[in-house]
Amino acid sequence: MDGPLPYVVRRGAGAPLLFIHGNGVDHRLLLELDDCFADPGDWERIYLDLPGFGKTPALGAEDGLPEIADWLDDVVGKAVGATSFALVANSLGGLLARELAARRPQQVMGLALIAPVVDPVAANRRRPERQVLRQDPDLLDLLDDQDAADYEEMAVMQSPENWQRFRRAALPGIRAADANAMERLAQRYTLPSAPEDRMLRFTRPTVIITGRQDHIVGYEDQDALLSRYPRASFLVLDEAGHNVHLDQPHLVRAALRAWSASLVDRR
């Protein structure tokens, strides 16, 4: 394999279900959702850290999005071979998951996309202004300054319960990210073409989950994807930002369980 070996966490047994996190975090952001897929025999859950995040070393000088996409395709090929698999992905991972579906259309049995990036160029995205619908200044006063800043940047509904989810799922990856690798990625944060330009239509079960207050990627660009995903369910959840599964955990879990059940029934 060219590039670093991935750090991988595997749980359970069954058909492969790969989890791909976004930029600036690591696999623990999606590990928070593991209980949605833990029925015995249904899924082998495979969580990996992308290069430069968590415990996977950076690629090096070539840390652009095209190289990460190639690295991920190679990792997936070695992890599952020719076996069919499904994908759960968020943010940048949502773009990479669609890229995998374009490269491996016969293997990918379904996509769950949580606040996925559609256009890598942030200036092109349709997204709302930053909003905080519920503030909790007493909570912020209790936090370390850096923790408070990281939480406040993302939280739409501030509360002790929401902070605990963020602290558990998001903060470790934020702290572990390689700042130099992130800077190199930012310089080449685009793919040669959109996955949908090559895939045309993805006809396997798909769920796209977005937050109404997501000021990072929004929800309108994801709505525009639907013509290419004729089997897609599309959710826009109020009182939710970019970490929609942390802001609305019960609704997101219900949607993911329904999507998972549809795939298990088809196997």
Buried (B, 14 or more C-beta within 10 A) or exposed (E): EEBBEBBBBEBBEBBBBBBBBBBBBBBBBBBBBBEBBEBEEBBBBBBBBBBBBBBBBBBEEBBBBEBBBBBBBBBBBEBBEEEBBBBBBBBBBBBBBBBBBBBBBEBBBBBBBBBBBBBBEEEEBBBBEEEEBEEBEEBBEEBEEEBBEBBBEBBBBBBEEBBEBBBBBBBBBBEBBBEEBBEBBEEBBEBEEBBBEEBEEBEBBBBBBBBBBBBBBBBBBBBEBEEBBEBBBBBBBEBBBBBBBBBBBEBBBEBBBEBBEBBBEEE
